[in-house]
Each structure stands twice: as C-alpha cells, then as structure tokens.
C-alpha cells in the first residue's frame, strides 16, 4: 500500500516535534557512545572461537534487561545447555558463581530469590526443538519479547544452506522486515571464516571483517548493526576489543572500537578509569580499587 502525501507529512511533523526516538543503551558509557539498540533493528555479532562474542552478547542482554526492562527470547545451543546459559545469566545478575568453593558461591536461597525475576525476562527455546528462523521469530513475538537472540546461526534448522548467498539474501530480508514491523530487535551470532594459519602460528590474528563472515557479503549487505569482538589471542583474557563495524540507521551509533575488561568473579564486563582507579559496570555498583585484583581465571567454556 502506497502512503499518501498526507500520511507522510503528518509523520514528518511528528518527527520534527518529538525528534528521532533514542535507542536503548547497555550501560557501559564508552560502548554506549558507539551503539545503542532500537526496537525494530538488527545486530549481528561475530568473532573467532573463545574471543568473547557470546560473553558480550549476554552482557548486552543483561544491560538492556536491567536498565530498560527488555524481554528476550533466547536460542543459544552454541553457548551450552539451557541450564548452563541460565546459570551464567544468574551469575551476571548476582555476581555469584555456581562453582563450589569460592567466596562468591551462590546459595539455594539466592537461586530461589533471583531466578523468578530472570526467567520472567528471558524465554528459552531448547536445541532439541530444531526450530527454523521464522518460527523462532514468531515465537518471540507471541511471548511479547523485545528481542530474539540466536547463538549461533548455524544451529537453527534452515530450509536452505545457512551460509549460501541466495538463501541469506532472502531470509535476512524477511528478518529485517519482521523486526521493523513488530518493533523487536534481532541478535544473531555468526561464525567467521577461519583465520590465516600463519597468523595463528605467529600469534598475530587480525580481527575478522564484515567480509569474513560465513556467507560473505550478504551479512554486510542486509545487516543493520555489525559488532566484531576481538582480543590479542584467545589465551589472553583482557582487554576485549569491541568493534562496531556497521551501524544502520546511522543516528543510533557510529563506527569505531572500545576496549573493555572482564570481571570473571562477577561475569561482567567493565570499563576501567585509571585516573580514579575505578571499575564501572553496565549495572551494579562502581568499585574503587585499593590494590590490583587477581581475577578468577575462566575455563575454556567461559563458565565457573
């Protein structure tokens, strides 16, 4: 249906009066200056294995939930079982680990206290459902979720080859229109092509670009926001380099990169102010450091 000139003029007056709607921020000021998230948009996240892309996606989800009351529909089999994902989100919410023997080990009372709050804001679909993208997005809509979260794209059931340009061109166009019409946000983790073996051997792996994604340029052509999470080798835990390599519409962010550190004891990203020796989180209290802290070291799957 073609819009009438009167409808367009009315919308222009409304835009002039109220301005462009603001996006929702995560709560990490240096990242928020690079990108905010709008209901009706799409964000694709990539990075090499063990470089932190799933960690940062969960930080985004928790920041949007705690700071803006977003509800998320989650399909994350690449990050672990549903129970593992939920336990990690509880860890981020409370700062308490499920691993026994630490000073911050969570108690059954704390699990009971916080799990209902968490499960009200997060709806999970298990991997055994073998769900297709459109069915997943519709499920998220039916459950009044503000976002639909997929980690990773290859784990969904697809009617075509998930990385073929012809299929991606069609399904990503459907996704973009679905999110815009229903005022939801799509988050998808995409694997990049393997890095150059010589760079791996030399320990000089460069961050993947938007053209290194499995499926190539279609993610860049049809994508709205693209984030690349990188660091100086998978064995180095800090800092994480968060690159915003595409923003669309442009008024919700700008291209660039920020550096964040990870508080492994709390499972939260933070920005560090060396002048005031201060750690600032997306949610929770700031911390002033009296002396350097040795963080808990994660195991390979980033869980305690």
C-alpha positions in Angstrom: 0.0 0.0 0.0 1.4 3.4 -1.0 1.5 6.0 1.7 -0.5 9.1 0.9 1.3 12.5 0.9 -0.8 13.5 3.9 0.4 10.5 5.9 4.0 11.3 5.1 3.6 14.9 6.0 2.0 14.0 9.3 4.9 11.7 10.2 7.4 14.5 9.3 5.6 16.9 11.6 5.7 14.2 14.4 9.4 13.7 13.8 10.1 17.4 13.9 8.1 17.7 17.2 9.4 14.7 19.0 12.8 14.0 17.4 14.2 10.7 16.4 13.5 8.1 19.1 16.5 7.3 21.3 18.0 3.8 21.3 18.4 1.8 24.5 21.9 1.7 25.9 23.7 -1.2 27.7 25.1 0.9 30.5 28.8 0.9 29.6 29.4 4.5 28.7 32.2 4.1 26.2 30.3 1.4 24.3 27.0 3.3 24.5 28.7 6.2 22.7 29.3 3.8 19.8 26.0 2.0 19.6 22.5 1.9 21.1 19.7 -0.6 20.3 16.3 0.2 18.9 13.2 -2.0 18.8 12.9 -2.6 15.1 16.6 -3.1 14.4 19.1 -6.0 14.0 22.5 -6.6 15.4 24.9 -9.4 14.1 27.9 -10.3 16.2 31.0 -12.2 15.1 34.5 -13.1 16.3 36.7 -16.1 16.5 36.0 -19.0 18.9 37.0 -18.2 22.5 37.3 -14.5 21.7 34.3 -13.4 23.7 31.4 -12.9 21.3 28.9 -14.9 23.4 30.1 -13.3 26.5 29.5 -9.8 25.1 26.1 -10.8 23.7 25.0 -11.8 27.2 26.3 -8.5 28.6 24.2 -6.7 26.1 21.1 -8.7 27.0 21.5 -8.2 30.7 22.2 -4.5 30.3 19.1 -4.0 28.2 17.0 -6.0 30.7 18.2 -4.4 33.9 18.4 -0.8 32.5 15.4 -0.8 30.1 13.3 -3.9 31.1 13.7 -5.7 27.8 12.4 -9.2 27.5 14.5 -11.7 25.4 13.6 -14.9 23.6 16.8 -17.0 23.6 18.1 -19.8 21.5 21.8 -20.4 22.4 22.8 -24.0 22.0 26.3 -22.9 20.8 26.9 -21.4 24.3 25.8 -24.5 26.2 22.7 -26.2 27.6 19.8 -24.1 28.7 20.7 -24.7 32.3 24.3 -23.5 31.7 23.1 -20.4 29.9 20.6 -19.6 32.7 23.2 -20.2 35.4 25.6 -17.9 33.6 22.9 -15.2 33.4 22.2 -15.6 37.1 25.9 -15.3 37.8 25.9 -12.0 35.9 22.8 -10.8 37.7 24.0 -11.7 41.2 27.8 -11.8 40.9 27.6 -15.3 42.4 29.1 -18.4 40.8 27.6 -21.9 40.7 31.1 -23.4 41.2 31.6 -24.7 44.7 34.5 -23.5 46.9 34.6 -19.8 46.1 33.8 -16.9 48.4 31.1 -15.8 46.0 29.4 -19.3 45.5 25.7 -18.9 45.1 23.3 -20.4 47.7 20.0 -22.1 47.1 18.2 -19.2 48.8 19.8 -16.8 46.3 18.9 -19.0 43.4 15.2 -19.0 44.5 15.2 -15.3 45.1 16.6 -14.2 41.7 15.6 -17.0 39.3 11.9 -15.9 39.0 13.0 -12.3 38.1 15.4 -13.7 35.5 13.0 -16.2 34.0 10.3 -13.6 33.7 12.6 -11.6 31.4 14.2 -14.5 29.4 12.3 -17.1 27.5 14.3 -20.1 26.3 14.0 -22.5 23.4 15.9 -25.7 23.7 18.1 -27.0 20.9 16.1 -30.2 20.5 13.2 -28.2 19.1 15.2 -27.8 15.8 13.4 -24.6 15.1 13.5 -22.6 11.8 14.3 -18.9 11.9 10.8 -17.6 11.0 9.2 -19.9 13.6 11.6 -18.7 16.2 11.0 -15.0 15.5 7.2 -15.7 15.6 7.6 -17.5 19.0 9.5 -14.5 20.3 6.7 -12.2 19.2 4.0 -14.4 20.7 5.8 -14.2 24.0 5.9 -10.4 24.0 9.7 -10.4 23.8 11.6 -7.3 22.7 14.5 -9.3 21.2 15.1 -12.6 19.5 18.6 -14.0 20.3 20.3 -16.7 18.2 23.7 -18.2 19.1 24.7 -19.3 16.5 23.0 -19.0 13.1 24.2 -22.5 12.0 22.4 -24.2 14.9 18.9 -23.3 13.6 17.0 -25.5 11.2 17.1 -24.0 7.7 15.2 -24.6 4.5 18.4 -23.8 2.6 22.1 -23.9 3.2 22.5 -21.4 6.0 25.6 -19.6 4.5 24.6 -19.6 0.9 24.2 -16.1 -0.5 20.9 -16.9 -2.3 19.3 -18.2 1.0 20.8 -15.4 3.2 19.6 -12.7 0.8 16.0 -13.9 1.2 15.9 -14.8 4.9 17.7 -11.7 6.1 15.3 -9.5 4.2 12.5 -11.4 5.9 14.2 -10.9 9.3 14.7 -7.2 8.8 11.1 -6.6 7.8 9.8 -8.8 10.6 11.8 -6.9 13.3 10.8 -3.5 11.9 7.1 -4.3 11.7 6.9 -5.9 15.1 9.2 -3.4 16.9 11.6 -6.1 18.0 15.4 -6.5 17.8 17.3 -9.4 16.3 20.6 -10.5 17.8 22.5 -13.2 15.8 26.0 -14.6 16.3 27.7 -15.6 13.1 30.9 -17.5 12.8 33.7 -16.0 10.6 35.9 -18.0 8.2 39.0 -19.5 9.8 41.9 -17.1 10.4 45.1 -17.2 8.4 47.1 -20.2 9.7 50.3 -18.2 9.6 48.7 -15.5 11.8 47.6 -18.2 14.2 51.1 -19.6 14.3 52.7 -16.2 14.8 50.1 -15.1 17.4 49.1 -12.1 15.3 45.5 -13.0 14.3 43.7 -9.9 12.9 40.1 -9.3 13.7 37.7 -10.6 11.1 36.0 -8.1 8.9 32.4 -8.0 7.7 33.5 -9.8 4.6 35.0 -12.7 6.5 31.6 -13.9 7.8 30.3 -17.3 6.7 28.0 -16.3 3.9 30.2 -13.4 2.9 28.9 -10.0 1.8 25.2 -10.8 2.3 25.5 -10.3 6.0 27.0 -6.9 5.3 24.6 -6.1 2.5 21.5 -7.0 4.5 22.8 -6.4 8.1 22.0 -3.3 10.1 24.5 -3.3 13.0 27.6 -5.5 12.9 29.8 -6.0 16.0 33.2 -7.8 16.0 34.6 -8.9 19.3 38.3 -9.5 19.3 41.4 -9.6 21.6 45.1 -10.2 21.3 44.9 -14.0 21.2 42.4 -16.4 22.6 44.6 -17.2 25.6 44.7 -13.5 26.6 41.7 -12.6 28.7 42.0 -8.8 28.6 41.3 -6.4 27.1 38.4 -7.2 24.8 38.2 -5.0 21.7 34.6 -4.3 20.7 34.4 -3.1 17.2 31.3 -1.5 15.7 31.8 -2.1 12.0 28.4 -1.2 10.7 25.6 1.0 12.1 22.2 1.4 10.4 20.3 3.7 10.8 23.3 5.8 11.5 21.8 8.0 14.2 21.9 5.0 16.6 25.7 4.8 16.7 29.0 5.3 15.0 31.8 3.2 13.7 34.7 2.6 16.0 36.1 0.5 18.7 36.2 0.4 22.5 38.2 -1.7 25.0 36.5 -3.5 27.9 37.8 -5.8 30.6 36.1 -8.7 32.2 35.5 -9.3 35.9 35.5 -13.1 35.9 34.3 -13.3 39.5 31.2 -11.3 38.6 31.0 -12.4 35.0 30.5 -8.8 34.0 32.3 -6.5 31.5 33.5 -3.2 32.9 35.4 -0.1 31.8 38.4 0.9 33.9 39.3 4.5 34.8 43.0 4.6 35.6 42.9 8.1 37.0 40.4 7.2 39.8 41.3 3.5 39.8 37.6 2.8 39.3 35.7 -0.1 37.6 32.3 0.9 36.2 29.8 -1.9 35.2 26.8 -1.7 33.0 24.7 -2.5 36.1 25.6 -2.7 39.8 27.8 -0.5 41.8 31.1 1.0 40.8 34.2 -0.3 42.5 37.3 1.7 43.7 40.3 -0.5 43.7 42.7 -0.1 46.6 45.1 -2.6 45.1 45.3 -4.8 42.0 42.8 -7.7 42.0 43.7 -11.1 40.6 40.5 -12.2 38.7 39.3 -15.7 38.7 40.6 -17.4 35.5 37.8 -18.9 33.3 37.9 -22.4 31.9 37.5 -22.9 28.2 33.7 -22.6 28.0 33.8 -19.4 30.0 31.7 -20.8 32.9 32.7 -21.4 36.5 
